[in-house]
Amino acid sequence: MPLPGRIVDVSAGEFFFRAPDSVPAGLTTFRLRQIGDVLTGAKKTEAENLAPAGPGNDPTRAFHMLWLVRLDDGKTVSDWYSATVKKEPTPWARDIGGPGFAAPPRSSNATLMLEPGTYVLVCHVGSAREDRSRYHLLKGMFRPLTVVPSHGRSASLPNADVTARITGTGQIRLSAAIGRGRQVIRVVNETPKYHEFAVRRLQRGRSTAEAVTWRRTDGTKNPVEPWGGFSDVPPGATLTTTVAFESGTYLFWTGRGPETSIAVTVTPTG
Ligand SMILES: [Cu+2]
């Protein structure tokens, strides 16, 4: 599937990123692939994910997302890491967001205009708990990226097929219906908070109502397949992603739940 601008491939496994050390500035699409256990041991990672968290089980061990962080001039990746580990404020580090999780063989992607500077690629999966033993960053999932000035004109952002506005407390408003095939989706976060933007495909035989209320430990399989989206869209920010839609029903959400999800159906002729 063609993607806008320069493509930077990032591969994620336990617990590392594989990526270039340096890329030129300009219009860039980060494409995230899973190359760890979700690729090579999907049965095991699904079982882990459906089981309760505990000393012997980390449900999100093998699921990786990408957050880009840009550091102000003069700050280093080791400054950033030591401050983050100590939970010190880092006003000189800006979270930009990035591609979320897509189940292999699919990949996820985020397109943005990249400015020169020092960046960090980070996986914040597992950070939501007091117990930090599951936090991927602390297991080594970060990697420096230098963006160097580029000479010559950068491509400009592609026109979007659909704009998705995140409003209120995470509600999603679409500007148009989603068509079949390749769609460029511009996501604009109009709220003052960070929001995930997940794209999920409904599994055959499951309903959208159960998809948005499902819990990992319900005893049923996940009603949706992770199709793409963003790890985070920062407050006031705009990110672009390109998604290939087959016919079927999809959910977009900023959080699993009826208030923060929207279902869209892509028809064979659409
Ligand atoms: Cu990770």
Residues whose N, C-alpha, C, O or C-beta is under 5 A from the ligand:
A	BS01	CU	F63 H64 M65 C123 V125 H136 M141
